[in-house]
Amino acid sequence: MLLTIIFCPIIAAILIIAGTPVRFTALLAASVTLLMTLLACVNYEWWKPGFQFVNSVTVSESWQIHFATGLDGLSLILVLLTAIVTLASVWFSGKTDNNENAFYACLLFISGGALGAFSSLDLFFFYAFHELALIPTFLLIGIWGSGNRVAAAWKITIYLALGSFILLIGLILLYQSLPAASRSFDIRALQVAAAAHQIAPEAQRNIYLLLLIGFGILVSLFPFHTWAPEAYASAPAPATMLHAGVLKKFGLYGLLRLALPLLPDGSRYWTNLLVVLLLANIIYLGLVTIAQKRLDWMLGYSSVMHMGYIFLGIASANILGTTGAAALMFAHGLSIALLFAIAGEIRKRTGTLVFDDLGGLAKVMPFAGLAFGFAAFAAIGLPGFANFAGEIMIFFGAFQNGWEMQRFHIFQVATVLALWGVVVSAVYMLRAYRQTFMGTMAERWSNLVDLRTSLRVPVALLVAALLWYGFFPQTFVRFVTPAFKTYLSADARR
């Protein structure tokens, strides 16, 4: 079942390049992937720790490289996120002006790479699948993008290639830091070695810093964030949905899967640095987001800004905070994908996303306005949406990290400052909603049409997922919490 989930988009991409019906093949592959993922969720035994649906094939005995895949609660919810956003992005793609086969194939390769990275239990394939997903991202921006797409494609290529190179060095040092008898690319074996304290504290500090920088560049951690807004504004909407909604979560997943459990001493040593950087993401970039004059750039900066909350949950290093980080990863992926989808449809119909050129579109696009409103409320963290559940767990988890201290601890200071980010996000998101859909509508937009009936299906899918996990967060928490219990010393009831 898991191998089918991983390879279904990849095989479909190859078939599309070979000449099979493009849209039908892409939609079929995305639908099968989502159905198989839902089947995995139903059959997943959430009360059991460890990985399930495990497959392993030896690739190189001498290098101890195995094509090993498996799911625990953390990877399962990210696979589910990937499957949902993949179907929505393919559904929103529609006709392209040139090379339609390659366009859809690139989308499916991104999806397959993300699914493989989240499911891999071997460091080699964990890294390789992510690189597989990055290459079509560059092509989608450079070939099918808009605006200054070539410059944006080169910028994201340079930044993410640098991040991947630093990450590769960190993974190699992680492998070499173990005694020769314990060296392995298997993440499960690395967890056993880390639990046995086989990685020296000094080595942990150096490796963690490399992983933090490498993963941080991929996630757009301040000050390595400037590639993201420009790339998202230039990319076609389906590509932005997949990258901002799914692929960017790879770096956060890597920190939760590798850096935090394998390098606890390194994590503690660099905590203050991470807190300062994540606050820059939340406060400074939040203010930069308010200053944006275009909807696509505003959404790009808001995506970068919200990464700060997830970093705060990771930095808290307790079950409540990390569970909230995982929940917000899922919720942010859904909400930002929906926001970029609606923005893409507006750009397709009007040819502009400048706030001063828009206004009053809800009069002619009421369903699009309603959908954008739901996504905006979710991004703000309104109760009833999955984002609220994730953010509230992060805030409480981070604040209680310094609860035993007699003075005001850095995590408590960071939590108070981060709470102001909620106010900032409400300002820029509600302002964007008002300037786009409310107010006076220009006469030239009077002939615009609303989202057609077929496009309302992926919108309903994304909104339903946001509402489900908003009203019933326990269905999410019970999947994720066991993944953190094995290496986080905290009361499971938190």
Secondary structure, DSSP 8 states (H G I E B T S, - for coil): -HHHHHHHHHHHHHHHHHTS-HHHHHHHHHHHHHHHHHHHHHH--TTS-S-EEEEEEEEETTTTEEEEEEE-HHHHHHHHHHHHHHHHHHHHH---SS-HHHHHHHHHHHHHHHHHHHHB-BHHHHHHHHHHHHHHHHHHHHHH--SSHHHHHHHHHHHHHHHHHHHHHHHHHHHHTS-GGG--SBHHHHHHHHHTT-S-HHHHHHHHHHHHHHHHHHHT-TTS-THHHHHHHHS-HHHHHHIIIIITHHHHHHIIIIIHHH-HHHHHHTHHHHHHHHHIIIIIHHHHHHT--BHHHHHHHHHHHHHHHHHHHHHH-SHHHHHHHHHHHHHHHHHHHHHHHHHHHHHHHHS--BGGG---GGGT-HHHHHHHHHHHHHHHT-TTSHHHHHHHHHHHHHHHHTTT-SS--HHHHHHHHHHHHHHHHHHHHHHHHHHHHSS---GGGTT-----GGGHHHHHHHHHHHHHHHH-THHHHHHHHHHHHTT--S-TT-
